[in-house]
């Protein structure tokens, strides 16, 4: 059934996602038969979702089948509250994370997804109002991180797999939770597709053809966007939107979407992309709009969009550095402060002064080299430091006296002794050649 596909990957290693159900059982036995003709390494992984009292028996079944066929089996368990919303999606994410961690660098993951699964995914995408990318559904070959997934049964129907399994007298697990139509996918599988197939016998094949067309259209669009996006992406990976107001909405949203796709996160919905376009392009010039995308956010600064990791606000954080011979670790993975000879030279503290680090200051400051005080907000703007980084920069104080924004400026302290010391900030922030901060 899939011999020609697998034969292309001679001398390869394969990890089978083995649930014990019909699809993965057929996949396992297909690989066993193929291994008699071609030299391939086979392993299997079984994820116990612990959603039913039968889960342990299913795990034992998978172990027994793999033992009989001398297939190394990895068994992992997932513990998750089955009352949570979006349970299917949460389980899928956890499952793939576990599998990814077990995949060898030279190993290909094989799954038992077939044409019926593809049709279900297409209908779910239609329900969500997805565009061509979402309607592309599953690809025959994709990447999981930097590792490969192949779905060799995508051109085969469930009926074909069932016919082969019965012919070979295979034994597999029937998961009765698949009958629960409270889950969207099960509802589509049990209620919608049988009805559509009865009316239109070639419906599955036509769904498959639609996904192939959408995949080709998406690849073509991405090719042209990839060529065009380089005109807008800047040295710090921000997106230049200076001329977006004079560009059609369709082109702007396509460029924003492609820019986000390069970040390797789950693609935002159509609605979110429209929201990013409206808020980022058309809000007031002095505004600082923010769109949250999971653990990341998109921010606008001046005439560019930035994709950054969300950081905890440190404005009320106070750290004491009692022993400067020991490195001071900063929160939010901002690195360490070290007393050495390579850092910034600043006035030294008096013996009785407490060295402390803060991340917030309001008011006017007189920085070294100036003869007039300015609001610290103006200093941040002058140094081209975007708002979301201003409370991530360690501010050095002696008691309550502001001494330096480390790596940015030093306060003019003429009333202090001439004694100095040097501090290095080993950090994830650095100045660019345009004198502005980059954050990694």
Protein Blocks (a to p, Z undefined) as FASTA:
>chain_A
ZZmmmmmmghiacddddehpaklmmmmmmmmmmmmmpccddddddddehlafklmmmmmm
mmmmmmmnopacddddddddfkbghklmmmmmmmmmmmmmmpcfkbccddfbdfklmmmm
mmmmmmnopafklmnmpafbdcehjaccddfklmpcfklmmmmmmmnopacdddfklmmm
kbmklmmmmmmmmmmmmmmmmlmmmmmmmmmmmmmmmmmmmmmmmmmmmmmmcfkopacf
klmmmpcfklmmmmmmmmmmmnopacddfklmmmmmmmmmmmcfkbccdddehjaccdde
hjaccdddddddfklgccddfblmbccddehhnapadddfkbccdddddfkbccdddfbd
edjdddehiabdcdfklmmmmnopafklmmmcccddehjacfbdghiaccddfkbcfbdc
ddddddfbdcdfkopacdZZ
